[in-house]
Amino acid sequence: SQQGEEDPQALSIQEGENATMNCSYKTSINNLQWYRQNSGRGLVHLILIRSNEREKHSGRLRVTLDTSKKSSSLLITASRAADTASYFCATNLYGKLQFGAGTQVVVTP
Amino acid sequence: DAGVTQSPTHLIKTRGQQVTLRCSPKSGHDTVSWYQQALGQGPQFIFQYYEEEERQRGNFPDRFSGHQFPNYSSELNVNALLLGDSALYLCASSSTGEAYEQYFGPGTRLTVT
């Protein structure tokens, strides 16, 4: 069974716009991680936020975490066509990652 | 520095057969985890190996087994293949001292006919 749920399931935007996706989860976590996957291949680690952190930035990525609501969000600013991919959140409890079903993002030029 | 490597890239098997998938972790990593990703779904945790022992296991039947070697590389074995075992199998490696950030390989696409 999936631990997290991403919302929306799919997102279509134009280059230069911001993309926001949300993740909700059910159990306690050590940290929460976001991954990107292109065309059904391996996952690329984007960012990790610890359970005692509320916000984290990495380049054009901004992640928030609200442990009281068991939710997280990923914001990609100034999107590019190369950002077209599926994005997954994964909760981490003692090294066991549990993924949601993902958000498919399409960025059109 | 080589990342996580997996072999083979693609594999086609018949129902009832057995399959072995291989994974070499990123240099410096000692923990290997395996995931199954069905089409359109997120990856599902199968199990994790550390110090040649299975440390954690997800909700998968005993047909799924694994092994870790002294050089930290790992194998995933699946017996009595079912059509539902068709999926992308992902290997991830990590170092126990780094907050469990996992690095994924490109995956092995298994098709069971």
Backbone of each chain as ProteinMPNN parsed JSONL, in Angstrom:
{"seq_chain_A": "SQQGEEDPQALSIQEGENATMNCSYKTSINNLQWYRQNSGRGLVHLILIRSNEREKHSGRLRVTLDTSKKSSSLLITASRAADTASYFCATNLYGKLQFGAGTQVVVTP", "coords_chain_A": {"N_chain_A": [[0.847, -1.188, 0.0], [0.347, 2.355, -0.557], [2.06, 4.895, 1.167], [2.008, 7.689, 1.043], [0.107, 10.348, -0.456], [-0.004, 12.073, -3.419], [-0.871, 15.26, -4.688], [-1.668, 17.557, -7.215], [-2.686, 14.683, -9.316], [-1.825, 15.046, -11.864], [-0.238, 17.672, -13.719], [-0.145, 20.448, -15.765], [1.785, 22.903, -17.19], [3.153, 26.08, -18.383], [6.392, 26.967, -19.633], [8.401, 28.829, -17.386], [6.415, 29.302, -15.551], [5.347, 28.601, -12.15], [5.378, 25.463, -10.411], [3.432, 23.616, -8.224], [3.148, 21.004, -5.932], [1.562, 18.693, -3.743], [1.813, 16.62, -0.815], [0.544, 14.114, 1.218], [0.725, 12.2, 4.226], [0.707, 9.311, 6.445], [1.904, 8.19, 8.78], [4.416, 8.338, 11.462], [7.584, 9.941, 10.827], [11.131, 9.946, 9.969], [12.333, 11.565, 8.13], [11.392, 13.337, 5.12], [11.381, 12.844, 1.667], [11.869, 14.054, -1.666], [11.574, 12.948, -4.989], [12.471, 12.72, -8.474], [11.377, 11.333, -11.56], [12.13, 10.321, -14.758], [10.483, 9.266, -17.615], [9.885, 6.582, -16.689], [12.27, 5.562, -15.703], [15.202, 5.34, -13.541], [15.034, 6.811, -10.231], [15.681, 10.178, -9.302], [17.195, 11.811, -6.68], [15.917, 14.668, -5.123], [15.549, 16.439, -2.877], [15.806, 16.501, 0.68], [14.009, 16.685, 3.663], [14.13, 17.096, 7.08], [12.362, 15.808, 9.959], [12.257, 17.743, 11.924], [12.468, 20.1, 10.628], [11.039, 22.889, 8.854], [11.035, 24.189, 6.448], [12.799, 24.107, 3.347], [15.318, 24.912, 0.959], [16.54, 24.437, -2.358], [18.257, 25.423, -4.943], [16.037, 25.962, -7.542], [14.038, 24.782, -6.146], [11.643, 24.483, -3.527], [10.765, 23.235, -0.472], [8.275, 22.414, 1.876], [7.33, 21.34, 5.15], [4.884, 20.068, 7.253], [4.466, 18.629, 10.094], [2.428, 18.354, 11.914], [0.134, 18.359, 10.432], [0.769, 16.328, 8.809], [1.816, 16.673, 6.182], [3.359, 17.786, 3.115], [4.88, 20.05, 0.788], [6.01, 20.663, -2.542], [7.611, 23.071, -4.376], [8.379, 24.174, -7.545], [10.123, 26.644, -9.027], [9.98, 28.977, -11.772], [9.683, 27.167, -14.07], [11.047, 24.756, -16.419], [11.205, 23.189, -19.683], [12.691, 20.887, -19.349], [11.995, 20.074, -16.835], [9.871, 18.434, -17.035], [8.441, 15.532, -15.906], [7.81, 12.777, -13.628], [6.97, 13.288, -10.249], [7.753, 12.307, -6.988], [6.865, 11.955, -3.579], [8.411, 10.694, -0.646], [8.18, 9.081, 2.364], [10.325, 8.537, 5.127], [11.248, 6.189, 7.374], [13.452, 5.022, 9.507], [15.094, 4.202, 7.355], [13.451, 2.92, 5.565], [11.79, 3.61, 2.732], [8.687, 4.974, 1.801], [6.559, 5.461, -0.8], [4.424, 7.796, -2.537], [1.883, 7.855, -5.138], [2.635, 9.644, -7.029], [3.082, 12.735, -8.934], [2.425, 13.746, -12.167], [4.148, 15.901, -14.142], [3.96, 18.189, -16.739], [5.717, 20.361, -18.711], [5.323, 22.842, -20.966], [6.905, 24.384, -23.79]], "CA_chain_A": [[0.0, 0.0, 0.0], [1.1, 3.58, -0.632], [2.03, 5.677, 2.392], [1.646, 9.068, 0.794], [-0.739, 10.671, -1.595], [0.352, 13.346, -4.028], [-1.969, 16.028, -5.265], [-2.594, 16.79, -8.058], [-2.114, 13.527, -9.994], [-1.176, 15.538, -13.082], [-0.127, 19.131, -13.745], [0.378, 20.916, -17.042], [2.085, 24.332, -17.082], [4.048, 26.587, -19.413], [7.726, 27.362, -19.17], [8.446, 30.08, -16.641], [5.437, 29.283, -14.455], [5.697, 27.792, -10.984], [4.618, 24.225, -10.235], [3.302, 23.23, -6.819], [2.494, 19.722, -5.695], [1.418, 18.423, -2.329], [1.953, 15.226, -0.394], [0.056, 13.837, 2.567], [1.158, 10.887, 4.669], [-0.131, 8.808, 7.538], [2.596, 7.73, 9.987], [5.592, 9.102, 11.888], [8.697, 9.903, 9.875], [12.428, 10.534, 10.297], [12.438, 12.661, 7.176], [10.588, 13.182, 3.916], [12.241, 13.111, 0.519], [11.224, 14.207, -2.966], [12.332, 12.366, -6.088], [11.985, 12.922, -9.835], [11.585, 10.175, -12.422], [11.896, 10.589, -16.177], [10.139, 8.172, -18.527], [9.91, 5.256, -16.097], [13.614, 5.084, -15.384], [15.568, 5.473, -12.138], [14.636, 8.031, -9.522], [16.731, 11.131, -8.96], [16.904, 12.463, -5.405], [15.866, 16.125, -5.251], [15.715, 17.179, -1.631], [15.413, 15.803, 1.908], [13.684, 17.593, 4.757], [14.04, 16.334, 8.315], [11.082, 15.977, 10.65], [12.295, 18.942, 12.762], [12.597, 21.264, 9.743], [9.745, 23.348, 8.324], [11.192, 24.641, 5.064], [14.14, 23.917, 2.828], [15.472, 25.378, -0.416], [17.67, 23.938, -3.121], [18.128, 25.968, -6.299], [14.675, 26.4, -7.849], [13.104, 23.958, -5.372], [11.326, 24.865, -2.159], [9.96, 22.203, 0.163], [7.788, 22.681, 3.218], [6.878, 20.163, 5.887], [4.038, 20.336, 8.41], [4.286, 17.313, 10.703], [1.151, 18.302, 12.633], [-0.861, 18.025, 9.419], [1.31, 15.218, 8.026], [1.782, 17.083, 4.784], [4.522, 18.457, 2.567], [4.67, 20.585, -0.555], [7.188, 20.924, -3.366], [7.429, 24.162, -5.333], [9.427, 24.365, -8.547], [9.94, 27.986, -9.579], [10.472, 29.251, -13.127], [9.838, 25.826, -14.637], [11.648, 24.587, -17.747], [10.744, 21.97, -20.364], [13.439, 19.753, -18.792], [11.377, 19.668, -15.569], [8.822, 17.459, -17.349], [8.783, 14.277, -15.241], [6.942, 12.421, -12.5], [7.565, 13.67, -8.976], [7.266, 11.462, -5.905], [7.316, 12.163, -2.21], [8.677, 9.434, 0.04], [8.457, 9.2, 3.789], [11.455, 7.71, 5.526], [11.278, 5.797, 8.773], [14.561, 4.082, 9.722], [15.664, 3.722, 6.11], [12.435, 2.335, 4.691], [11.069, 4.658, 2.016], [7.34, 4.655, 1.328], [6.261, 6.433, -1.833], [3.089, 8.014, -3.047], [1.678, 7.456, -6.533], [3.333, 10.61, -7.861], [2.44, 13.787, -9.735], [3.02, 13.877, -13.5], [4.255, 17.315, -14.507], [4.322, 18.465, -18.13], [6.039, 21.767, -18.919], [5.36, 23.079, -22.41], [7.683, 25.576, -24.146]], "C_chain_A": [[0.883, 1.238, 0.0], [0.969, 4.314, 0.7], [1.501, 7.063, 2.12], [0.716, 9.201, -0.384], [-0.327, 12.022, -2.126], [-0.89, 13.976, -4.66], [-1.363, 17.267, -5.935], [-1.925, 15.546, -8.643], [-1.352, 13.968, -11.235], [-1.249, 17.053, -13.107], [0.495, 19.525, -15.077], [0.558, 22.427, -16.977], [2.976, 24.753, -18.234], [5.379, 26.968, -18.793], [7.664, 28.716, -18.485], [7.459, 30.139, -15.487], [5.982, 28.444, -13.295], [4.807, 26.56, -10.927], [4.611, 23.875, -8.752], [2.579, 21.9, -6.721], [2.554, 19.417, -4.208], [1.461, 16.937, -2.044], [1.392, 15.1, 1.01], [0.473, 12.427, 2.943], [0.461, 10.533, 5.971], [0.618, 8.529, 8.845], [3.738, 8.664, 10.37], [6.714, 8.944, 10.871], [9.989, 10.394, 10.516], [12.67, 11.749, 9.402], [11.531, 12.374, 5.99], [11.456, 13.609, 2.741], [11.386, 13.26, -0.74], [12.172, 13.683, -4.041], [11.673, 12.738, -7.413], [12.292, 11.671, -10.648], [11.206, 10.561, -13.845], [11.59, 9.298, -16.895], [10.339, 6.788, -17.923], [11.295, 4.697, -15.838], [13.921, 5.317, -13.914], [15.155, 6.802, -11.54], [15.853, 8.88, -9.182], [16.32, 11.848, -7.677], [16.965, 13.97, -5.575], [16.216, 16.822, -3.945], [15.188, 16.334, -0.467], [15.117, 16.845, 2.968], [13.447, 16.753, 6.005], [12.752, 16.67, 9.062], [11.065, 17.221, 11.544], [12.511, 20.22, 11.944], [11.229, 21.625, 9.179], [9.844, 23.755, 6.863], [12.633, 24.43, 4.647], [14.171, 24.335, 1.368], [16.669, 24.699, -1.061], [17.488, 24.418, -4.549], [16.717, 26.496, -6.535], [13.611, 25.616, -7.07], [12.905, 24.526, -3.976], [10.392, 23.798, -1.602], [9.527, 22.686, 1.54], [7.314, 21.375, 3.843], [6.073, 20.614, 7.1], [3.718, 18.985, 9.054], [2.97, 17.215, 11.471], [0.008, 17.938, 11.682], [-0.437, 16.832, 8.568], [1.221, 15.552, 6.536], [3.065, 17.812, 4.404], [4.156, 19.024, 1.205], [6.019, 20.806, -1.225], [6.828, 22.004, -4.367], [8.637, 24.198, -6.252], [9.178, 25.728, -9.177], [10.523, 28.069, -10.985], [10.719, 27.956, -13.894], [10.389, 25.862, -16.057], [11.105, 23.308, -18.369], [11.431, 20.736, -19.783], [12.899, 19.298, -17.441], [10.239, 18.684, -15.789], [9.238, 16.085, -16.825], [7.667, 13.925, -14.276], [7.683, 12.732, -11.21], [6.904, 12.871, -7.863], [7.749, 11.993, -4.565], [7.491, 10.789, -1.577], [8.944, 9.724, 1.501], [9.505, 8.177, 4.183], [11.383, 7.457, 7.02], [12.31, 4.686, 8.905], [15.031, 3.424, 8.433], [14.69, 3.082, 5.16], [11.649, 3.471, 4.054], [9.701, 4.153, 1.586], [6.887, 5.801, 0.443], [4.77, 6.601, -2.05], [3.027, 7.612, -4.513], [2.251, 8.47, -7.507], [2.451, 11.644, -8.529], [3.172, 13.868, -11.066], [2.985, 15.344, -13.908], [4.701, 17.421, -15.964], [4.529, 19.964, -18.269], [6.185, 21.998, -20.418], [6.1, 24.375, -22.709], [6.784, 26.738, -24.548]], "O_chain_A": [[2.014, 1.204, 0.483], [-0.111, 4.349, 1.29], [0.655, 7.571, 2.856], [0.562, 8.288, -1.195], [-0.298, 13.006, -1.387], [-1.814, 13.29, -5.098], [-0.601, 17.98, -5.283], [-0.717, 15.369, -8.482], [-0.358, 13.348, -11.617], [-2.192, 17.651, -12.588], [1.536, 18.997, -15.467], [-0.404, 23.156, -16.735], [3.494, 23.915, -18.973], [5.478, 27.252, -17.599], [6.971, 29.629, -18.935], [7.632, 30.923, -14.553], [6.941, 27.687, -13.446], [3.646, 26.594, -11.333], [5.66, 23.842, -8.107], [1.537, 21.693, -7.343], [3.479, 19.831, -3.509], [1.184, 16.108, -2.911], [1.728, 15.89, 1.892], [0.566, 11.553, 2.081], [-0.28, 11.34, 6.534], [0.022, 8.624, 9.918], [3.996, 9.657, 9.689], [6.785, 7.948, 10.152], [9.962, 11.158, 11.48], [13.138, 12.797, 9.845], [10.97, 11.284, 5.879], [12.173, 14.607, 2.813], [10.315, 12.663, -0.853], [13.378, 13.929, -4.017], [10.479, 13.032, -7.469], [13.326, 11.029, -10.457], [10.111, 11.06, -14.101], [12.35, 8.335, -16.799], [10.902, 5.908, -18.574], [11.471, 3.481, -15.761], [13.0, 5.476, -13.113], [14.952, 7.787, -12.249], [16.911, 8.364, -8.823], [15.234, 12.42, -7.597], [17.942, 14.499, -6.106], [17.082, 17.696, -3.915], [14.246, 15.556, -0.622], [15.889, 17.786, 3.151], [12.655, 15.811, 5.986], [12.132, 17.704, 8.812], [9.991, 17.712, 11.892], [12.714, 21.295, 12.509], [10.361, 20.762, 9.044], [8.863, 23.678, 6.122], [13.561, 24.55, 5.448], [13.204, 24.149, 0.63], [17.675, 24.421, -0.407], [16.659, 23.883, -5.287], [16.253, 27.376, -5.811], [12.416, 25.779, -7.317], [13.846, 24.984, -3.328], [9.355, 23.498, -2.193], [10.31, 23.288, 2.276], [6.947, 20.432, 3.143], [6.532, 21.447, 7.881], [2.809, 18.282, 8.612], [2.448, 16.117, 11.663], [-0.96, 17.29, 12.079], [-1.192, 16.378, 7.708], [0.632, 14.813, 5.747], [3.758, 18.375, 5.251], [3.236, 18.539, 0.547], [7.023, 21.094, -0.574], [5.859, 21.873, -5.116], [9.778, 24.246, -5.794], [8.136, 25.945, -9.795], [11.439, 27.327, -11.338], [11.843, 27.686, -14.317], [10.228, 26.838, -16.79], [10.6, 22.439, -17.66], [10.833, 19.661, -19.725], [13.299, 18.244, -16.944], [9.693, 18.151, -14.822], [10.259, 15.538, -17.243], [6.702, 14.674, -14.122], [8.88, 12.47, -11.093], [5.68, 12.765, -7.791], [8.893, 12.425, -4.429], [6.797, 9.838, -1.936], [9.825, 10.515, 1.839], [9.556, 7.079, 3.629], [11.448, 8.384, 7.827], [12.082, 3.556, 8.474], [15.332, 2.23, 8.413], [15.067, 2.729, 4.043], [10.933, 4.203, 4.736], [9.572, 3.042, 1.072], [6.835, 6.955, 0.868], [3.969, 5.702, -1.793], [3.997, 7.093, -5.065], [2.346, 8.186, -8.701], [1.242, 11.461, -8.671], [4.39, 14.038, -11.1], [1.917, 15.948, -14.004], [5.696, 16.816, -16.366], [3.627, 20.75, -17.98], [7.062, 21.421, -21.061], [5.953, 25.357, -21.981], [7.279, 27.816, -24.877]]}, "seq_chain_B": "DAGVTQSPTHLIKTRGQQVTLRCSPKSGHDTVSWYQQALGQGPQFIFQYYEEEERQRGNFPDRFSGHQFPNYSSELNVNALLLGDSALYLCASSSTGEAYEQYFGPGTRLTVT", "coords_chain_B": {"N_chain_B": [[33.265, 8.649, -10.124], [31.33, 5.882, -9.81], [27.844, 5.512, -9.992], [24.893, 3.911, -8.712], [24.538, 0.744, -10.095], [22.698, -1.504, -12.202], [21.782, -4.749, -13.348], [20.159, -7.201, -15.465], [19.219, -4.718, -18.014], [16.776, -5.012, -19.261], [14.38, -7.692, -19.175], [12.82, -10.676, -20.115], [10.556, -13.049, -19.064], [8.935, -16.238, -18.512], [5.822, -17.209, -17.057], [6.07, -18.882, -13.907], [8.773, -19.297, -14.057], [12.09, -18.554, -12.731], [13.915, -15.684, -11.571], [16.852, -13.647, -11.439], [18.079, -10.633, -10.317], [20.537, -8.031, -10.39], [22.599, -5.81, -8.46], [24.838, -3.146, -7.976], [26.131, -1.165, -5.468], [26.479, 2.416, -4.916], [29.751, 3.78, -4.64], [31.19, 3.537, -1.444], [28.847, 3.152, -0.103], [26.89, 1.067, 2.074], [24.485, -0.146, 2.385], [21.725, -1.685, 0.875], [18.69, -1.368, -0.826], [15.664, -2.704, -2.172], [13.125, -2.094, -4.587], [9.856, -2.367, -6.001], [8.236, -1.258, -8.857], [5.24, -0.848, -10.247], [3.539, -0.188, -13.351], [2.629, 3.164, -13.651], [2.468, 3.552, -10.946], [3.797, 4.369, -7.638], [7.065, 3.482, -6.351], [7.34, 0.399, -4.491], [8.435, -0.762, -1.397], [10.553, -3.531, -1.095], [12.642, -5.082, 0.292], [15.476, -4.596, 2.525], [19.016, -4.676, 2.725], [21.752, -5.046, 4.902], [25.03, -5.361, 6.055], [25.109, -7.948, 5.032], [22.736, -9.082, 5.778], [19.161, -9.39, 5.856], [17.456, -6.576, 6.721], [15.128, -5.103, 6.906], [11.767, -5.631, 5.795], [9.292, -5.398, 3.306], [5.797, -5.711, 2.391], [5.821, -8.303, 0.889], [5.633, -11.527, -0.703], [7.216, -14.708, 0.226], [8.347, -15.614, -2.078], [9.946, -13.704, -3.041], [13.244, -13.066, -2.573], [16.511, -12.295, -1.273], [19.986, -11.292, -1.404], [23.046, -10.208, 0.031], [26.354, -9.431, -0.73], [29.825, -9.689, 0.442], [31.118, -7.47, -0.72], [29.188, -5.594, -0.753], [27.437, -5.569, -2.9], [24.332, -6.723, -4.361], [21.685, -9.142, -4.792], [18.467, -9.768, -6.172], [16.063, -12.196, -6.001], [13.406, -13.821, -7.604], [11.019, -16.244, -7.365], [8.903, -18.672, -9.056], [7.438, -17.057, -10.982], [4.845, -14.676, -11.519], [2.293, -13.196, -13.622], [1.712, -10.717, -12.57], [4.082, -9.9, -11.472], [5.411, -8.437, -13.28], [7.17, -5.531, -13.787], [9.049, -2.519, -12.992], [12.09, -2.918, -11.47], [13.783, -1.537, -8.891], [16.877, -0.653, -7.511], [18.386, 0.684, -4.639], [20.949, 2.487, -2.993], [22.563, 3.308, 0.095], [24.226, 5.085, 2.751], [24.702, 4.222, 6.08], [25.155, 6.285, 7.818], [24.016, 8.652, 6.884], [21.435, 9.89, 7.146], [19.772, 8.258, 5.737], [19.477, 8.934, 3.039], [18.798, 7.932, -0.152], [20.196, 6.553, -3.088], [19.297, 5.878, -6.343], [19.403, 3.229, -8.77], [19.214, 2.708, -12.409], [17.285, 0.804, -12.849], [15.677, -2.405, -13.531], [13.755, -3.652, -16.076], [11.271, -5.916, -15.867], [9.465, -8.278, -17.613], [6.836, -10.475, -17.519], [5.538, -13.163, -19.195]], "CA_chain_B": [[32.605, 7.839, -9.084], [30.185, 5.229, -10.4], [26.638, 5.492, -9.189], [24.298, 2.589, -8.548], [24.351, 0.069, -11.372], [21.832, -2.66, -12.151], [21.758, -5.573, -14.55], [20.184, -6.583, -16.785], [18.347, -3.565, -18.196], [15.462, -5.581, -19.569], [14.328, -9.143, -19.022], [11.506, -11.265, -20.393], [10.482, -14.394, -18.505], [7.65, -16.908, -18.612], [5.202, -17.578, -15.772], [6.604, -20.065, -13.269], [10.235, -19.301, -14.052], [12.781, -17.843, -11.663], [14.754, -14.614, -12.123], [17.816, -13.006, -10.537], [18.47, -9.277, -10.702], [21.765, -7.678, -9.694], [22.773, -4.391, -8.13], [26.079, -2.717, -7.335], [25.831, 0.127, -4.836], [27.398, 3.546, -5.083], [30.972, 3.643, -3.861], [31.109, 4.049, -0.081], [27.556, 2.792, 0.503], [26.895, -0.285, 2.615], [23.106, -0.602, 2.535], [21.024, -1.8, -0.407], [17.249, -1.586, -0.742], [15.023, -3.059, -3.439], [11.763, -1.609, -4.743], [9.114, -2.772, -7.187], [7.38, -0.184, -9.339], [4.304, -1.211, -11.309], [3.271, 0.908, -14.275], [1.715, 4.188, -13.153], [2.455, 3.578, -9.475], [5.049, 4.69, -6.991], [7.824, 2.286, -5.936], [6.96, -0.281, -3.254], [9.606, -1.316, -0.716], [10.576, -5.0, -0.994], [13.458, -5.341, 1.473], [16.731, -3.867, 2.656], [20.127, -5.482, 3.214], [22.89, -4.365, 5.552], [25.944, -6.361, 6.64], [24.749, -9.249, 4.45], [21.504, -9.616, 6.369], [17.925, -8.658, 5.569], [17.221, -5.768, 7.915], [13.709, -4.746, 6.913], [11.052, -6.247, 4.684], [7.959, -4.886, 3.031], [4.712, -6.686, 2.308], [6.019, -9.145, -0.293], [5.671, -12.955, -0.324], [8.527, -15.35, 0.337], [8.91, -15.844, -3.427], [10.958, -12.657, -3.217], [14.34, -13.236, -1.635], [17.668, -11.522, -1.689], [21.292, -11.625, -0.841], [24.064, -9.17, -0.088], [27.703, -10.011, -0.724], [30.781, -8.903, 1.251], [31.469, -6.192, -1.373], [27.949, -4.802, -0.63], [26.522, -5.762, -4.011], [23.14, -7.451, -3.92], [20.825, -9.81, -5.771], [17.058, -9.994, -5.87], [15.569, -13.398, -6.645], [11.965, -14.02, -7.575], [10.666, -17.595, -7.806], [7.529, -18.946, -9.483], [6.982, -15.767, -11.481], [3.454, -14.441, -11.893], [2.143, -12.075, -14.541], [1.704, -9.503, -11.753], [5.443, -9.513, -11.092], [5.931, -7.54, -14.319], [7.364, -4.222, -13.161], [10.411, -1.992, -12.957], [12.692, -3.228, -10.18], [14.764, -0.5, -8.594], [17.802, -0.857, -6.411], [18.861, 1.945, -4.073], [21.976, 2.296, -1.978], [22.704, 4.404, 1.049], [25.196, 4.908, 3.821], [23.923, 4.247, 7.31], [25.364, 7.505, 8.582], [23.62, 9.857, 6.147], [19.998, 10.175, 7.196], [19.052, 7.352, 4.848], [19.283, 9.427, 1.681], [19.03, 6.777, -1.013], [20.538, 6.8, -4.484], [18.674, 4.813, -7.124], [19.92, 2.807, -10.058], [18.286, 2.927, -13.523], [16.212, -0.175, -12.817], [15.557, -3.538, -14.454], [12.366, -3.826, -16.513], [10.945, -7.332, -15.97], [8.182, -8.6, -18.231], [6.48, -11.88, -17.368], [4.508, -13.507, -20.19]], "C_chain_B": [[31.336, 7.23, -9.686], [29.015, 5.31, -9.442], [26.163, 4.068, -9.018], [24.083, 1.97, -9.931], [23.494, -1.179, -11.171], [21.933, -3.437, -13.455], [20.785, -6.724, -14.364], [19.268, -5.363, -16.847], [16.913, -4.017, -18.424], [15.534, -7.1, -19.479], [12.917, -9.61, -19.331], [11.533, -12.711, -19.914], [9.065, -14.936, -18.677], [7.131, -17.219, -17.214], [5.802, -18.862, -15.226], [8.117, -20.119, -13.221], [10.772, -18.519, -12.856], [13.681, -16.784, -12.298], [15.675, -14.074, -11.032], [18.224, -11.665, -11.109], [19.649, -8.852, -9.833], [21.912, -6.178, -9.525], [24.141, -4.176, -7.502], [25.859, -1.339, -6.752], [26.843, 1.208, -5.214], [28.594, 3.346, -4.167], [30.813, 4.28, -2.485], [29.805, 3.712, 0.623], [27.567, 1.343, 0.94], [25.499, -0.9, 2.738], [22.42, -0.596, 1.174], [19.555, -2.1, -0.152], [16.71, -1.898, -2.127], [13.572, -2.584, -3.423], [11.166, -2.169, -6.023], [8.196, -1.626, -7.591], [6.53, -0.68, -10.495], [4.005, 0.03, -12.141], [2.262, 1.883, -13.663], [1.635, 4.306, -11.649], [3.783, 4.082, -8.932], [5.772, 3.402, -6.597], [7.313, 1.732, -4.609], [8.2, -0.96, -2.692], [9.497, -2.83, -0.622], [11.342, -5.423, 0.246], [14.757, -4.546, 1.414], [17.794, -4.777, 3.259], [21.234, -4.603, 3.768], [23.717, -5.435, 6.233], [25.503, -7.782, 6.294], [23.495, -9.873, 5.053], [20.308, -8.75, 5.962], [17.529, -7.898, 6.828], [15.751, -5.373, 8.038], [13.064, -5.406, 5.712], [9.692, -5.594, 4.537], [6.967, -6.029, 2.897], [4.8, -7.484, 1.01], [6.143, -10.599, 0.144], [7.094, -13.498, -0.323], [9.134, -15.697, -1.017], [10.005, -14.822, -3.747], [12.034, -12.852, -2.143], [15.551, -12.472, -2.156], [18.936, -11.996, -1.025], [22.166, -10.4, -0.967], [25.423, -9.815, 0.092], [28.654, -9.138, 0.096], [31.191, -7.581, 0.612], [30.259, -5.257, -1.45], [27.024, -4.919, -1.83], [25.39, -6.698, -3.578], [22.432, -8.097, -5.091], [19.401, -9.869, -5.237], [16.628, -11.213, -6.664], [14.053, -13.465, -6.511], [11.676, -15.401, -8.159], [9.223, -17.65, -8.274], [6.856, -17.668, -9.976], [5.504, -15.782, -11.876], [3.398, -13.267, -12.866], [2.232, -10.744, -13.792], [3.072, -9.062, -11.262], [6.08, -8.612, -12.146], [5.986, -6.122, -13.754], [8.786, -3.753, -13.424], [10.95, -2.263, -11.555], [13.872, -2.284, -9.965], [15.6, -0.889, -7.391], [18.254, 0.518, -5.925], [19.922, 1.652, -3.042], [22.068, 3.526, -1.091], [23.819, 4.061, 2.023], [24.453, 5.08, 5.135], [24.09, 5.546, 8.087], [24.842, 8.761, 7.934], [22.117, 9.996, 6.031], [19.207, 9.383, 6.154], [18.719, 7.96, 3.499], [19.691, 8.323, 0.719], [19.258, 7.213, -2.453], [20.074, 5.599, -5.31], [19.449, 4.504, -8.394], [18.863, 3.007, -11.14], [17.155, 1.904, -13.582], [16.368, -1.307, -13.813], [14.079, -3.699, -14.779], [12.12, -5.311, -16.725], [9.555, -7.492, -16.57], [7.966, -10.097, -18.089], [5.331, -12.188, -18.32], [3.882, -14.861, -19.875]], "O_chain_B": [[30.393, 7.943, -10.028], [29.18, 5.19, -8.228], [26.941, 3.125, -9.162], [23.514, 2.601, -10.822], [23.547, -1.826, -10.125], [22.142, -2.862, -14.523], [20.59, -7.189, -13.241], [18.619, -5.014, -15.86], [15.97, -3.471, -17.851], [16.586, -7.709, -19.675], [11.94, -9.019, -18.871], [12.403, -13.495, -20.297], [8.125, -14.19, -18.952], [7.913, -17.464, -16.296], [6.023, -19.818, -15.97], [8.691, -20.885, -12.447], [10.024, -17.915, -12.087], [14.155, -16.957, -13.421], [15.317, -14.05, -9.855], [18.663, -11.576, -12.255], [19.752, -9.262, -8.677], [21.422, -5.387, -10.331], [24.554, -4.92, -6.613], [25.441, -0.428, -7.467], [27.913, 0.928, -5.756], [28.469, 2.812, -3.065], [30.359, 5.419, -2.368], [29.668, 3.96, 1.821], [28.163, 0.489, 0.284], [25.361, -2.051, 3.152], [22.519, 0.37, 0.417], [19.219, -2.98, 0.641], [17.234, -1.418, -3.132], [12.884, -2.657, -2.405], [11.872, -2.414, -7.001], [7.463, -1.088, -6.76], [7.037, -0.908, -11.594], [4.197, 1.157, -11.685], [1.187, 1.484, -13.216], [0.827, 5.073, -11.125], [4.764, 4.207, -9.665], [5.148, 2.344, -6.519], [6.909, 2.483, -3.721], [8.926, -1.646, -3.412], [8.496, -3.363, -0.141], [10.781, -6.045, 1.149], [15.088, -3.92, 0.407], [17.52, -5.548, 4.178], [21.598, -3.575, 3.197], [23.179, -6.313, 6.907], [25.519, -8.684, 7.132], [23.229, -11.058, 4.855], [20.435, -7.544, 5.754], [17.294, -8.499, 7.876], [15.203, -5.317, 9.139], [13.735, -5.706, 4.724], [9.028, -5.279, 5.524], [7.265, -7.171, 3.247], [3.944, -7.35, 0.134], [6.681, -10.89, 1.213], [8.034, -12.857, -0.795], [10.314, -16.039, -1.094], [10.863, -15.046, -4.601], [11.745, -12.804, -0.947], [15.604, -12.062, -3.316], [18.963, -12.931, -0.226], [22.061, -9.642, -1.931], [25.609, -10.653, 0.974], [28.337, -7.991, 0.409], [31.576, -6.654, 1.324], [30.306, -4.238, -2.139], [25.907, -4.404, -1.779], [25.487, -7.375, -2.555], [22.56, -7.658, -6.234], [19.164, -10.0, -4.036], [16.812, -11.255, -7.88], [13.494, -13.201, -5.447], [12.038, -15.693, -9.299], [8.417, -16.784, -7.934], [5.827, -17.253, -9.443], [4.994, -16.734, -12.467], [4.318, -12.452, -12.934], [2.763, -9.764, -14.315], [3.213, -7.976, -10.701], [7.17, -8.082, -11.93], [4.976, -5.583, -13.302], [9.609, -4.472, -13.991], [10.329, -1.878, -10.564], [14.82, -2.247, -10.75], [15.089, -1.387, -6.388], [18.478, 1.417, -6.735], [19.816, 0.679, -2.295], [21.698, 4.632, -1.484], [24.284, 2.924, 2.106], [23.652, 6.004, 5.275], [23.253, 5.874, 8.927], [25.183, 9.856, 8.38], [21.588, 10.199, 4.938], [18.119, 9.786, 5.743], [17.753, 7.535, 2.865], [20.82, 7.835, 0.778], [18.599, 8.12, -2.961], [20.416, 4.454, -5.012], [20.061, 5.379, -9.006], [17.743, 3.425, -10.843], [16.17, 2.114, -14.29], [17.089, -1.193, -14.804], [13.25, -3.863, -13.884], [12.679, -5.91, -17.643], [8.588, -6.905, -16.084], [8.814, -10.895, -18.49], [4.279, -11.553, -18.26], [2.998, -15.316, -20.601]]}, "name": "protein", "num_of_chains": 2, "seq": "SQQGEEDPQALSIQEGENATMNCSYKTSINNLQWYRQNSGRGLVHLILIRSNEREKHSGRLRVTLDTSKKSSSLLITASRAADTASYFCATNLYGKLQFGAGTQVVVTPDAGVTQSPTHLIKTRGQQVTLRCSPKSGHDTVSWYQQALGQGPQFIFQYYEEEERQRGNFPDRFSGHQFPNYSSELNVNALLLGDSALYLCASSSTGEAYEQYFGPGTRLTVT"}
